[in-house]
Amino acid sequence: MSDFDWCCQSPPPVLQVPACPRLPVLLDPEVSGSEPLPRVPADAAGRSEPLVVVRHPRIRSIGSYWHMGLSGSVGQLWLRRRAADRLVLAAESLRPDWGLAVFDGWRDPSLQQELYQLAYSRPGLPPGFVSRPSPDPATPTPHTTGGAVDLTLTWRNRPLAMGTGFDEFDVRAFSSSLEAPEAASDPVASQARDLRRLLYATMSAAGFVVLAREW
């Protein structure tokens, strides 16, 4: 599902990426002993947040699955109200000329099902790259709640590549895969590492949880 890698370009040589600390150990739900994602409270009905369309001059909506023509996909970026507020906070915390480009936010459950089936039609793909659709309303997949977002950084509204394509189901896409010492000797890999660090620092400071299997 990497048909829209054209939207992410290699950073220009003049780009100076703000320095950020190396990535910590991140949540990986597929590793034994990891803290599980929180359950929806039993009394959540009636206290739910509305979904809202996110529009902001420093947030570019790409709508990857809508452009791919997948059923249940939407062309606009929808998120829960508080997730949308946090995304705006993240975008506005970046330096001038920087912003965010969003591949995907809220997903209709039918789209989640289609993405899961597409991914795991590939023989040998390990679990954890696409969440299995859940029939239990107390344990929904994150994207179907409107509380998860897949994104990259932009520079002057140009979405930036992070070392792999979007939805590239490989260990190279893991957030910390470029923290290995050998990445420091490769200028392309080290720049992608610095971009991942900046994205992590930006999103976590705004209140998002960054998962280990996605940059």
Backbone as CSV, one residue per row, in Angstrom:
resi,resn,N_x,N_y,N_z,CA_x,CA_y,CA_z,C_x,C_y,C_z
1,MET,0.834,-1.202,0.000,0.000,0.000,0.000,0.869,1.254,0.000
2,SER,1.811,1.299,-0.930,2.723,2.438,-0.986,2.561,3.229,-2.268
3,ASP,1.348,3.216,-2.841,1.123,3.867,-4.120,1.342,5.369,-4.067
4,PHE,1.305,5.957,-2.887,1.371,7.416,-2.802,2.670,7.896,-2.169
5,ASP,3.743,7.113,-2.374,5.040,7.562,-1.896,5.519,8.798,-2.644
6,TRP,4.922,9.070,-3.822,5.314,10.268,-4.567,5.080,11.531,-3.757
7,CYS,4.194,11.480,-2.794,3.878,12.697,-2.039,4.939,12.998,-0.995
8,CYS,5.833,12.060,-0.716,6.908,12.295,0.237,8.216,12.380,-0.522
9,GLN,8.904,13.484,-0.381,10.114,13.724,-1.138,11.323,13.750,-0.213
10,SER,12.472,13.445,-0.792,13.702,13.532,-0.011,13.934,14.979,0.403
11,PRO,14.346,15.203,1.635,14.598,16.579,2.087,15.674,17.252,1.242
12,PRO,15.531,18.526,0.960,16.566,19.236,0.197,17.857,19.327,1.009
13,PRO,18.998,19.382,0.337,20.287,19.417,1.060,20.408,20.598,2.026
14,VAL,19.708,21.693,1.739,19.841,22.879,2.595,19.051,22.759,3.886
15,LEU,18.225,21.724,4.012,17.348,21.606,5.180,18.154,21.322,6.441
16,GLN,17.961,22.144,7.452,18.579,21.941,8.753,17.506,21.421,9.720
17,VAL,17.632,20.161,10.119,16.645,19.544,11.000,16.977,19.901,12.448
18,PRO,16.025,20.487,13.195,16.296,20.794,14.604,16.752,19.555,15.367
19,ALA,17.759,19.700,16.181,18.316,18.575,16.932,17.360,18.144,18.039
20,CYS,17.141,16.829,18.153,16.298,16.256,19.202,17.003,15.037,19.776
21,PRO,16.716,14.663,21.023,17.348,13.474,21.618,16.973,12.207,20.864
22,ARG,17.784,11.165,21.020,17.480,9.873,20.421,16.156,9.340,20.976
23,LEU,15.536,8.441,20.239,14.225,7.940,20.632,14.338,7.016,21.848
24,PRO,13.393,7.114,22.769,13.347,6.169,23.892,12.727,4.853,23.433
25,VAL,12.597,3.909,24.344,11.871,2.668,24.048,10.396,3.006,23.942
26,LEU,9.782,2.639,22.813,8.391,3.012,22.557,7.463,1.819,22.741
27,LEU,6.180,2.107,22.841,5.167,1.071,23.038,5.053,0.190,21.796
28,ASP,5.237,-1.098,21.979,5.040,-2.073,20.906,4.049,-3.121,21.395
29,PRO,2.776,-3.013,21.019,1.759,-3.921,21.550,2.010,-5.385,21.203
30,GLU,2.857,-5.660,20.198,3.095,-7.041,19.790,4.194,-7.719,20.601
31,VAL,4.861,-6.979,21.479,5.926,-7.551,22.304,5.332,-8.001,23.636
32,SER,5.643,-9.203,24.041,5.117,-9.751,25.288,5.470,-8.851,26.467
33,GLY,4.482,-8.557,27.292,4.706,-7.737,28.470,4.454,-6.267,28.272
34,SER,4.147,-5.842,27.033,3.881,-4.435,26.787,2.574,-4.016,27.440
35,GLU,2.517,-2.765,27.792,1.288,-2.240,28.372,0.197,-2.210,27.299
36,PRO,-0.981,-2.787,27.563,-2.035,-2.801,26.544,-2.633,-1.419,26.337
37,LEU,-3.232,-1.222,25.184,-3.950,0.019,24.943,-5.138,0.103,25.900
38,PRO,-5.514,1.295,26.338,-6.600,1.425,27.326,-7.936,0.994,26.756
39,ARG,-8.782,0.452,27.627,-10.137,0.077,27.241,-11.049,1.299,27.306
40,VAL,-12.103,1.270,26.514,-13.110,2.322,26.555,-13.931,2.156,27.832
41,PRO,-14.143,3.219,28.629,-14.930,3.081,29.861,-16.330,2.549,29.576
42,ALA,-16.856,1.768,30.534,-18.170,1.163,30.339,-19.261,2.207,30.166
43,ASP,-19.077,3.398,30.754,-20.104,4.441,30.674,-19.760,5.476,29.602
44,ALA,-18.948,5.095,28.611,-18.484,6.076,27.626,-19.629,6.628,26.770
45,ALA,-20.669,5.831,26.542,-21.787,6.312,25.739,-22.399,7.531,26.410
46,GLY,-22.611,8.574,25.625,-23.151,9.806,26.165,-22.082,10.812,26.515
47,ARG,-20.843,10.361,26.605,-19.730,11.270,26.869,-18.746,11.273,25.695
48,SER,-19.210,10.814,24.552,-18.322,10.699,23.408,-18.024,12.068,22.812
49,GLU,-16.878,12.167,22.157,-16.477,13.399,21.498,-16.938,13.379,20.047
50,PRO,-17.271,14.514,19.505,-17.646,14.554,18.086,-16.410,14.431,17.205
51,LEU,-16.603,13.868,16.013,-15.577,13.914,14.983,-15.638,15.276,14.301
52,VAL,-14.473,15.848,14.005,-14.423,17.149,13.350,-13.451,17.065,12.179
53,VAL,-13.691,17.888,11.167,-12.760,17.999,10.041,-11.623,18.921,10.463
54,VAL,-10.391,18.479,10.215,-9.218,19.262,10.597,-8.780,20.115,9.409
55,ARG,-8.783,21.414,9.614,-8.283,22.347,8.603,-7.352,23.338,9.295
56,HIS,-6.121,23.431,8.819,-5.149,24.329,9.430,-4.072,24.607,8.395
57,PRO,-3.568,25.836,8.311,-2.585,26.161,7.275,-1.272,25.386,7.383
58,ARG,-0.992,24.810,8.551,0.261,24.062,8.710,0.034,22.553,8.781
59,ILE,-1.194,22.127,8.437,-1.518,20.696,8.394,-2.052,20.376,7.002
60,ARG,-1.324,19.580,6.277,-1.713,19.195,4.919,-2.361,17.811,4.963
61,SER,-3.578,17.686,4.442,-4.281,16.408,4.408,-4.042,15.748,3.054
62,ILE,-3.488,14.529,3.082,-3.165,13.819,1.848,-4.278,12.852,1.437
63,GLY,-4.936,12.210,2.399,-6.035,11.299,2.078,-5.593,10.135,1.205
64,SER,-4.568,9.424,1.628,-3.967,8.369,0.802,-4.972,7.305,0.381
65,TYR,-5.770,6.802,1.327,-6.668,5.695,0.997,-7.822,6.156,0.113
66,TRP,-8.223,7.405,0.259,-9.272,7.948,-0.609,-8.761,8.018,-2.048
67,HIS,-7.526,8.469,-2.221,-6.956,8.515,-3.566,-6.772,7.109,-4.148
68,MET,-6.557,6.124,-3.292,-6.423,4.746,-3.759,-7.768,4.128,-4.106
69,GLY,-8.868,4.804,-3.736,-10.201,4.311,-4.061,-10.687,3.193,-3.169
70,LEU,-10.177,3.093,-1.941,-10.613,2.038,-1.045,-11.988,2.356,-0.474
71,SER,-12.816,1.342,-0.337,-14.174,1.543,0.144,-14.154,2.036,1.584
72,GLY,-15.062,2.951,1.902,-15.144,3.483,3.253,-14.168,4.596,3.542
73,SER,-13.291,4.929,2.591,-12.318,5.998,2.826,-12.955,7.359,2.570
74,VAL,-12.362,8.395,3.141,-12.888,9.750,2.995,-11.769,10.669,2.522
75,GLY,-12.136,11.742,1.839,-11.157,12.667,1.298,-10.693,13.722,2.271
76,GLN,-11.421,13.897,3.368,-11.046,14.895,4.366,-10.434,14.223,5.583
77,LEU,-9.736,15.008,6.372,-9.137,14.506,7.603,-10.105,14.730,8.755
78,TRP,-10.613,13.634,9.315,-11.498,13.674,10.474,-10.758,13.113,11.688
79,LEU,-10.918,13.780,12.834,-10.389,13.288,14.094,-11.369,13.634,15.206
80,ARG,-11.219,12.965,16.353,-11.964,13.399,17.534,-11.523,14.800,17.914
81,ARG,-12.403,15.526,18.550,-12.143,16.933,18.848,-10.822,17.129,19.583
82,ARG,-10.584,16.365,20.649,-9.361,16.589,21.422,-8.114,16.132,20.657
83,ALA,-8.248,15.083,19.839,-7.118,14.671,19.007,-6.811,15.748,17.970
84,ALA,-7.860,16.348,17.402,-7.662,17.433,16.445,-6.974,18.620,17.108
85,ASP,-7.390,18.954,18.320,-6.762,20.071,19.047,-5.286,19.785,19.300
86,ARG,-4.957,18.546,19.634,-3.564,18.191,19.891,-2.746,18.238,18.599
87,LEU,-3.360,17.849,17.501,-2.650,17.896,16.227,-2.320,19.336,15.853
88,VAL,-3.265,20.242,16.060,-3.013,21.666,15.801,-1.909,22.173,16.720
89,LEU,-1.944,21.769,17.990,-0.899,22.159,18.933,0.469,21.691,18.444
90,ALA,0.537,20.453,17.934,1.799,19.922,17.422,2.294,20.741,16.238
91,ALA,1.396,21.036,15.302,1.791,21.781,14.107,2.288,23.180,14.477
92,GLU,1.590,23.818,15.390,1.960,25.191,15.756,3.214,25.259,16.622
93,SER,3.634,24.133,17.172,4.852,24.117,17.985,6.115,24.054,17.133
94,LEU,5.965,23.719,15.860,7.114,23.594,14.971,7.635,24.971,14.569
95,ARG,8.882,25.009,14.161,9.487,26.259,13.716,8.838,26.727,12.413
96,PRO,8.985,28.007,12.068,8.465,28.496,10.782,9.000,27.654,9.626
97,ASP,8.175,27.498,8.604,8.434,26.689,7.409,8.156,25.209,7.624
98,TRP,8.001,24.771,8.875,7.715,23.357,9.157,6.221,23.161,9.387
99,GLY,5.757,21.943,9.128,4.358,21.601,9.371,4.185,20.094,9.355
100,LEU,2.944,19.656,9.185,2.603,18.239,9.195,1.804,17.885,7.951
101,ALA,1.988,16.674,7.452,1.172,16.135,6.357,0.586,14.817,6.828
102,VAL,-0.731,14.691,6.749,-1.444,13.545,7.313,-1.897,12.609,6.209
103,PHE,-1.468,11.357,6.296,-1.908,10.338,5.353,-3.309,9.857,5.682
104,ASP,-3.619,9.769,6.983,-4.811,9.037,7.395,-5.148,9.375,8.834
105,GLY,-6.439,9.590,9.115,-6.900,9.816,10.472,-7.987,8.821,10.824
106,TRP,-9.210,9.326,11.031,-10.334,8.427,11.334,-10.569,7.473,10.174
107,ARG,-10.886,6.207,10.509,-11.228,5.197,9.511,-12.591,4.596,9.816
108,ASP,-13.399,4.484,8.795,-14.610,3.684,8.909,-14.200,2.242,9.213
109,PRO,-14.941,1.519,10.073,-14.570,0.129,10.363,-14.445,-0.746,9.114
110,SER,-15.243,-0.455,8.085,-15.128,-1.249,6.857,-13.778,-1.028,6.178
111,LEU,-13.238,0.193,6.274,-11.914,0.462,5.726,-10.853,-0.265,6.533
112,GLN,-10.981,-0.272,7.861,-10.021,-1.002,8.692,-9.996,-2.471,8.307
113,GLN,-11.176,-3.032,8.064,-11.262,-4.436,7.667,-10.563,-4.662,6.330
114,GLU,-10.785,-3.756,5.384,-10.173,-3.904,4.060,-8.649,-3.775,4.141
115,LEU,-8.162,-2.820,4.932,-6.720,-2.649,5.073,-6.087,-3.884,5.705
116,TYR,-6.752,-4.438,6.697,-6.223,-5.635,7.354,-6.152,-6.797,6.377
117,GLN,-7.216,-6.977,5.603,-7.234,-8.079,4.644,-6.190,-7.887,3.550
118,LEU,-6.008,-6.642,3.090,-4.990,-6.377,2.082,-3.595,-6.674,2.613
119,ALA,-3.323,-6.216,3.831,-1.990,-6.414,4.406,-1.692,-7.886,4.621
120,TYR,-2.649,-8.614,5.191,-2.379,-9.997,5.578,-2.774,-11.010,4.512
121,SER,-3.011,-10.503,3.305,-3.052,-11.400,2.146,-1.632,-11.729,1.702
122,ARG,-0.646,-11.030,2.277,0.764,-11.266,1.963,1.291,-12.388,2.853
123,PRO,1.780,-13.448,2.265,2.274,-14.565,3.087,3.444,-14.136,3.966
124,GLY,3.397,-14.558,5.221,4.521,-14.366,6.112,4.619,-13.025,6.791
125,LEU,3.660,-12.113,6.569,3.748,-10.809,7.230,3.481,-10.992,8.720
126,PRO,4.412,-10.570,9.592,4.206,-10.728,11.035,3.025,-9.883,11.515
127,PRO,2.439,-10.234,12.645,1.344,-9.433,13.189,1.843,-8.071,13.654
128,GLY,0.907,-7.127,13.751,1.217,-5.844,14.349,1.365,-4.680,13.400
129,PHE,1.369,-4.929,12.079,1.517,-3.818,11.148,0.186,-3.130,10.848
130,VAL,-0.907,-3.862,10.909,-2.251,-3.292,10.802,-3.081,-3.924,11.908
131,SER,-3.799,-3.108,12.669,-4.586,-3.638,13.782,-5.720,-4.525,13.271
132,ARG,-5.881,-5.666,13.931,-6.990,-6.557,13.597,-8.306,-5.887,13.997
133,PRO,-9.299,-5.815,13.090,-10.597,-5.221,13.461,-11.183,-5.930,14.675
134,SER,-11.736,-5.147,15.591,-12.269,-5.706,16.830,-13.794,-5.600,16.853
135,PRO,-14.484,-6.717,17.101,-15.945,-6.655,17.238,-16.392,-6.134,18.591
136,ASP,-15.458,-5.995,19.533,-15.782,-5.553,20.890,-15.714,-4.029,20.951
137,PRO,-16.837,-3.339,21.229,-16.808,-1.879,21.275,-15.932,-1.324,22.393
138,ALA,-15.550,-2.162,23.350,-14.670,-1.704,24.430,-13.202,-1.730,24.027
139,THR,-12.877,-2.399,22.913,-11.484,-2.467,22.451,-11.408,-2.144,20.960
140,PRO,-11.830,-0.953,20.551,-11.800,-0.609,19.124,-10.373,-0.408,18.637
141,THR,-10.163,-0.584,17.355,-8.855,-0.240,16.799,-8.700,1.283,16.844
142,PRO,-7.496,1.772,17.099,-7.326,3.211,17.354,-7.852,4.120,16.250
143,HIS,-7.620,3.765,14.988,-8.049,4.663,13.923,-9.572,4.771,13.830
144,THR,-10.301,3.709,14.169,-11.757,3.776,14.078,-12.374,4.640,15.166
145,THR,-11.579,5.044,16.160,-12.076,5.962,17.187,-11.862,7.425,16.812
146,GLY,-11.084,7.677,15.756,-10.738,9.060,15.429,-9.655,9.617,16.320
147,GLY,-8.973,8.756,17.059,-7.945,9.212,17.981,-6.535,8.879,17.553
148,ALA,-6.362,8.366,16.307,-5.036,8.011,15.807,-4.810,8.710,14.468
149,VAL,-3.549,8.975,14.169,-3.227,9.712,12.956,-1.887,9.226,12.410
150,ASP,-1.812,8.996,11.101,-0.566,8.635,10.424,-0.078,9.862,9.667
151,LEU,1.176,10.236,9.871,1.605,11.514,9.315,3.109,11.578,9.145
152,THR,3.555,12.630,8.490,4.962,12.953,8.355,5.132,14.456,8.560
153,LEU,6.365,14.899,8.551,6.662,16.321,8.633,6.636,16.955,7.247
154,THR,6.390,18.248,7.204,6.543,19.001,5.962,7.552,20.126,6.177
155,TRP,8.162,20.528,5.080,9.003,21.715,5.062,8.557,22.553,3.877
156,ARG,8.086,23.756,4.171,7.489,24.623,3.153,6.398,23.895,2.372
157,ASN,5.561,23.173,3.138,4.399,22.422,2.649,4.783,21.207,1.813
158,ARG,6.023,20.801,1.866,6.514,19.655,1.113,6.629,18.465,2.051
159,PRO,5.810,17.408,1.893,5.914,16.242,2.784,7.276,15.573,2.637
160,LEU,7.862,15.224,3.753,9.226,14.710,3.773,9.259,13.202,3.994
161,ALA,10.164,12.541,3.267,10.362,11.106,3.418,11.086,10.817,4.723
162,MET,10.717,9.701,5.338,11.276,9.323,6.642,12.107,8.054,6.567
163,GLY,12.603,7.703,5.395,13.463,6.534,5.273,12.799,5.310,4.698
164,THR,11.456,5.260,4.726,10.684,4.204,4.057,9.425,4.844,3.496
165,GLY,8.707,4.100,2.679,7.423,4.579,2.201,6.363,4.487,3.287
166,PHE,5.268,5.216,3.104,4.113,5.088,3.995,3.529,3.689,3.841
167,ASP,3.148,3.078,4.971,2.617,1.714,4.985,3.602,0.710,4.412
168,GLU,4.885,0.927,4.609,5.880,-0.073,4.227,6.066,-0.993,5.422
169,PHE,5.598,-2.226,5.283,5.546,-3.147,6.414,6.876,-3.878,6.537
170,ASP,7.815,-3.211,7.164,9.174,-3.715,7.278,9.779,-3.133,8.551
171,VAL,10.751,-3.827,9.120,11.372,-3.331,10.351,12.055,-1.987,10.137
172,ARG,12.391,-1.643,8.897,13.009,-0.342,8.641,12.067,0.809,8.958
173,ALA,10.750,0.525,8.962,9.768,1.551,9.286,9.571,1.737,10.783
174,PHE,10.129,0.856,11.604,10.002,1.001,13.050,10.629,2.333,13.464
175,SER,10.020,3.001,14.412,10.467,4.337,14.804,11.959,4.410,15.066
176,SER,12.484,3.419,15.784,13.874,3.482,16.234,14.841,2.714,15.342
177,SER,14.390,2.265,14.158,15.264,1.422,13.334,16.515,2.152,12.872
178,LEU,16.467,3.471,12.811,17.627,4.233,12.357,18.486,4.728,13.522
179,GLU,18.179,4.284,14.728,19.005,4.647,15.879,20.257,3.792,15.973
180,ALA,20.367,2.756,15.144,21.558,1.909,15.150,22.781,2.730,14.745
181,PRO,23.964,2.422,15.286,25.159,3.228,15.017,25.498,3.378,13.541
182,GLU,25.202,2.347,12.729,25.571,2.421,11.315,24.822,3.511,10.559
183,ALA,23.668,3.945,11.077,22.920,5.014,10.406,23.694,6.328,10.416
184,ALA,24.538,6.518,11.408,25.271,7.778,11.536,26.246,8.000,10.392
185,SER,26.693,6.921,9.748,27.661,7.050,8.665,27.008,7.225,7.302
186,ASP,25.686,7.160,7.236,24.941,7.311,5.989,24.183,8.633,6.050
187,PRO,24.544,9.622,5.219,23.895,10.938,5.316,22.382,10.882,5.132
188,VAL,21.894,10.032,4.220,20.454,9.936,3.983,19.767,9.327,5.204
189,ALA,20.340,8.232,5.726,19.742,7.580,6.889,19.802,8.469,8.120
190,SER,20.891,9.186,8.304,21.007,10.025,9.495,20.032,11.198,9.439
191,GLN,19.760,11.722,8.234,18.770,12.789,8.136,17.364,12.264,8.412
192,ALA,17.047,11.065,7.883,15.751,10.450,8.173,15.611,10.166,9.670
193,ARG,16.710,9.730,10.308,16.694,9.510,11.763,16.368,10.810,12.497
194,ASP,16.999,11.911,12.077,16.755,13.192,12.741,15.320,13.658,12.535
195,LEU,14.756,13.383,11.357,13.355,13.736,11.108,12.422,12.912,11.988
196,ARG,12.718,11.629,12.149,11.901,10.784,13.022,11.967,11.282,14.469
197,ARG,13.139,11.680,14.898,13.271,12.217,16.250,12.441,13.489,16.419
198,LEU,12.492,14.349,15.420,11.714,15.589,15.492,10.224,15.293,15.500
199,LEU,9.788,14.356,14.668,8.369,13.995,14.642,7.941,13.416,15.977
200,TYR,8.768,12.530,16.541,8.442,11.962,17.854,8.343,13.059,18.911
201,ALA,9.337,13.925,18.961,9.355,14.968,19.979,8.137,15.880,19.840
202,THR,7.771,16.191,18.610,6.636,17.083,18.356,5.325,16.440,18.782
203,MET,5.104,15.187,18.378,3.827,14.536,18.657,3.692,14.159,20.126
204,SER,4.750,13.656,20.731,4.649,13.263,22.140,4.448,14.478,23.033
205,ALA,5.068,15.609,22.684,4.877,16.827,23.482,3.443,17.324,23.414
206,ALA,2.746,17.003,22.328,1.346,17.407,22.175,0.381,16.407,22.804
207,GLY,0.892,15.309,23.349,0.038,14.359,24.052,-0.265,13.087,23.304
208,PHE,0.375,12.860,22.160,0.154,11.619,21.422,1.105,10.530,21.906
209,VAL,0.672,9.279,21.774,1.517,8.119,22.039,2.054,7.632,20.695
210,VAL,3.364,7.572,20.573,3.988,7.143,19.320,4.279,5.647,19.435
211,LEU,3.759,4.861,18.497,3.934,3.417,18.529,5.256,3.000,17.890
212,ALA,5.808,1.890,18.353,7.156,1.480,17.951,7.243,1.043,16.492
213,ARG,6.138,0.567,15.908,6.208,-0.029,14.579,5.923,0.964,13.441
214,GLU,5.805,2.223,13.770,5.549,3.237,12.754,6.385,4.464,13.063
215,TRP,7.049,5.055,12.022,7.794,6.269,12.321,6.895,7.443,12.537
